[in-house]
C-alpha cells in the first residue's frame, strides 16, 4: 500500500490515536481510517467511540473527548463484519442512532 492506513494529515483529538491504532491492527475488515472534522462542545463527558451510521464506503463514527467531538470515517472491506467487531470491542458503539440512514436521506 502506497499510503498509511490512517490518514495523518489532519489533527486528532487527544486519546483518539490509540483507538484508531487498535482498530486498524485488530480489525481486518477496516482497510483505511480518515479522521474528520473536530467540533467544540460544552460539557464534560468521558471519552467514548460510537457508530453514527453506515456510508457507501464504510462507517461514520464519532469520538467524544472532553469538550470536543471528532468525526471518524472507517473505509471497510466488509461493512457488516466491521460493524460487528466495533460493537463487540467498544460497548458504547452499540448505542447507535435509531435511523440507519444519514441525515436527510429517507
C-alpha positions as CSV (number, residue, x, y, z in Angstrom):
1,X,0.0,0.0,0.0
2,X,1.4,3.4,-1.0
3,X,-0.1,5.3,1.9
4,X,-0.6,4.6,5.6
5,X,-3.9,3.0,6.8
6,X,-4.7,6.0,9.0
7,X,-4.7,9.5,7.4
8,X,-2.4,11.6,9.5
9,X,-2.7,14.9,7.6
10,X,-5.4,16.4,9.9
11,X,-5.4,16.9,13.6
12,X,-6.9,14.4,16.0
13,X,-8.5,14.7,19.4
14,X,-6.4,13.5,22.4
15,X,-6.9,9.8,23.0
16,X,-8.2,9.0,19.5
17,X,-4.9,7.7,18.1
18,X,-4.9,4.7,20.5
19,X,-8.4,3.7,19.4
20,X,-7.6,4.1,15.7
21,X,-4.4,2.1,16.0
22,X,-6.4,-0.6,17.8
23,X,-9.0,-0.7,15.1
24,X,-6.5,-0.9,12.2
25,X,-4.3,-3.5,13.8
26,X,-7.1,-5.8,15.1
27,X,-10.0,-5.5,12.6
28,X,-9.2,-7.0,9.2
29,X,-12.4,-5.6,7.8
30,X,-11.3,-2.0,8.0
31,X,-8.9,-1.0,5.3
32,X,-8.4,2.7,6.0
33,X,-9.3,5.3,8.6
34,X,-9.9,9.0,7.8
35,X,-10.3,11.3,10.8
36,X,-12.8,14.1,10.0
37,X,-13.9,17.5,11.4
38,X,-13.4,18.4,15.0
39,X,-16.1,20.4,16.7
40,X,-16.1,22.1,20.1
41,X,-18.9,21.4,22.5
42,X,-19.9,22.2,26.1
43,X,-19.9,19.9,29.0
44,X,-17.6,17.2,30.2
45,X,-18.3,13.6,29.3
46,X,-15.9,10.7,29.5
47,X,-14.3,9.8,26.1
48,X,-16.2,7.4,24.0
49,X,-16.3,6.0,20.5
50,X,-19.7,5.5,18.8
51,X,-21.0,4.4,15.4
52,X,-23.2,7.1,13.8
53,X,-24.4,5.5,10.6
54,X,-23.2,3.4,7.6
55,X,-22.0,5.2,4.5
56,X,-21.4,3.9,0.9
57,X,-17.7,3.3,1.6
58,X,-17.9,2.1,5.2
59,X,-19.0,3.5,8.6
60,X,-19.1,7.0,10.1
61,X,-18.2,7.2,13.8
62,X,-17.9,9.9,16.4
63,X,-15.3,10.1,19.1
64,X,-16.3,12.3,22.0
65,X,-13.4,13.7,24.0
66,X,-13.6,16.3,26.8
67,X,-15.1,19.4,25.2
68,X,-14.7,18.1,21.6
69,X,-16.3,15.7,19.1
70,X,-14.4,14.3,16.1
71,X,-15.9,12.5,13.1
72,X,-14.1,9.3,12.1
73,X,-14.7,7.6,8.8
74,X,-13.9,3.9,8.6
75,X,-13.4,2.6,5.0
76,X,-14.4,-1.1,5.1
77,X,-13.9,-4.2,3.0
78,X,-16.8,-5.9,4.8
79,X,-19.0,-3.3,6.4
80,X,-21.3,-5.7,8.4
81,X,-18.3,-7.6,9.9
82,X,-16.5,-4.4,10.7
83,X,-19.6,-3.1,12.5
84,X,-20.0,-6.3,14.5
85,X,-16.3,-6.1,15.5
86,X,-16.6,-2.5,16.6
87,X,-19.7,-3.1,18.6
88,X,-18.0,-6.0,20.4
89,X,-14.9,-4.0,21.2
90,X,-16.5,-0.7,22.1
91,X,-19.7,-1.2,24.2
92,X,-20.9,2.4,23.7
93,X,-20.6,1.9,20.0
94,X,-23.7,-0.4,20.2
95,X,-25.8,2.6,21.2
96,X,-26.0,3.8,17.6
97,X,-28.7,6.1,16.2
98,X,-32.1,4.7,15.6
99,X,-32.1,5.5,11.9
100,X,-29.5,3.6,9.9
101,X,-29.6,6.3,7.2
102,X,-27.6,9.6,7.2
103,X,-29.5,12.8,7.9
104,X,-31.7,14.0,5.1
105,X,-32.0,10.6,3.5
106,X,-35.2,8.5,3.6
